[in-house]
Amino acid sequence: MGGRYRPEMTRAGLAPTHTVTAVDETGARREVRIAGERPLTLYVDKREIVTLMTLGAHPEALVLGYLRNQGFVEDLEEIVAVQVDWDVEAAVVVTRGGTRGWDERLARRTVTTGCGQGTVFGDLLARLRPVPEVTVRQSRIYALLERLAGHNEVYRSAGAVHGCALCRDDEILLFIEDVGRHNAVDAIAGHMWLEGIGGADKVFYTTGRLTSEMVIKVAQMGIPVLLSRSGITQMGLELARRTGVTLIGRAKGRHFLVYHGAERVILDAPPARARSA
Amino acid sequence: MGGRYRPEMTRAGLAPTHTVTAVDETGARREVRIAGERPLTLYVDKREIVTLMTLGAHPEALVLGYLRNQGFVEDLEEIVAVQVDWDVEAAVVVTRGGTRGWDERLARRTVTTGCGQGTVFGDLLARLRPVPEVTVRQSRIYALLERLAGHNEVYRSAGAVHGCALCRDDEILLFIEDVGRHNAVDAIAGHMWLEGIGGADKVFYTTGRLTSEMVIKVAQMGIPVLLSRSGITQMGLELARRTGVTLIGRAKGRHFLVYHGAERVILDAPPARARSA
């Protein structure tokens, strides 16, 4: 706990995978694991906000991160309690200030690209601040990618999930998977909020695509570097240019593409074939 | 046109990819293609409904499919016109009946798992009907997978998109990619609606995961077989059991796993090693 304020919270994390029987192409019955997916309806001061479809492994952090990333709550001390009860598939949040002034935000919806949610897009854009300017070394990117290869547990056993990681240098501070990528990001944001972890010296990794939503959330967390195994979209790139997020995609093995912020990536470990190129 | 009713529609499809310059791990500048991603705000009879983040290749069909899959409009003749104008990033829909009675539906939101959107989940579940019982032959699945390998154009050139296909036997009737998988599904639903194409004799293919949202939408379209390269989630499986959708995942090369409806899959082309198994 330390001296930090903490809301009253349940610890209602679910087992992420389930075993079911499937029939393969040879007709053989096989026990296979599949990813959990549960609806979790969020009520704040008895007001229904949204239903999130989630793996359910980190429901309290997910709810906190959702409220913060959606711009509903700025100060953790506003949150008195987060109670998750899977029997009724509900997360009940109690705040000090109540939900007055949430109406406009709740009225509008944006379906964001990558596993999107009802995001008040324009509003979020307006509140986006540039991230700190930091450099990142190629050698650390490679070291990080090697470490990350050891994660993705749910994905390896069941597939159907996205993984996100909060990293510092080549160290993985937090790795969270969920059936919805936006949930994995929100759960990480929730953890950072609870622990008072800043974003300025971090790298955010995702297995998923670098869409507008990912860049917005990473910028909201104040994280200057976004690293992904996947590709990017036009708006993801536009938002990186706007916020200064260094955008590194297609990162696999020794390969990557820097879509924005190349001047901040120090190529201190170019692959052998590089010099001959 | 034929004798079918058609709303007045623009044809405002955008080019799906854009060329940008990125820097690779060797420090070389490279021209690479990225997927487009544009916000498209949907107004129905001057009322703002939602903002969709989309590749923009099939905006009119997307809007129609969205309205239908969300349960807002049941009858195509309700739609007078669909006008898409990218200069203002708006899709303007004119209906005969107006948006009275949409309030409750617009008030609630579910963030579905796979590239989700504000779906009135419970309401959709209540309106789900079982799909027709049809058998599918392994040999046709293989033939279809071979044909599908030739698609995914945007994905191959730019990544960061999901592909969905409407198929009959081993024939690909429609293949649509989008940055949001839910958009690809909705655009296919919109095309089916416009052309009066039924789902009963179709197979729906997706590159993405078989989540609750995918199964719901395929069931809404009355398509009895859902085929994917990816894995499934717990709720995707539950909804397949509920609606009778045959769920075939992990379909790559000669491999697949039938998660639901194995009794309707005729194994007429088992791989060689099968018999020895």
Interface residues (C-beta under 8 A of the other chain):
Chain A: H18 V20 A22 V23 D24 E25 T26 G27 A28 R30 V32 I34 A35 G36 E37 R38 P39 E48 V50 T51 L52 M53 T54 R108 R109 T110 V111 T112 T113 G114 C115 G116 Q117 G118 F121 Q138 A158 G159 A160 V179 G180 H182 R209 L210 T211 S212 E213 S230 G231 I232 T233 Q234 M235 G236 L237 G249 R250 R254 H255 F256 L257 V258 Y259 A262 V265 L267 P270 P271 R273 A274 A277
Chain B: H18 V20 A22 V23 D24 E25 T26 G27 A28 R30 V32 I34 A35 G36 E37 R38 P39 E48 V50 T51 L52 M53 T54 R108 R109 T110 V111 T112 T113 G114 C115 G116 Q117 G118 F121 Q138 A158 G159 A160 V179 G180 H182 R209 L210 T211 S212 E213 S230 G231 I232 T233 Q234 M235 G236 L237 G249 R250 R254 H255 F256 L257 V258 Y259 A262 V265 L267 P270 P271 R273 A274 A277
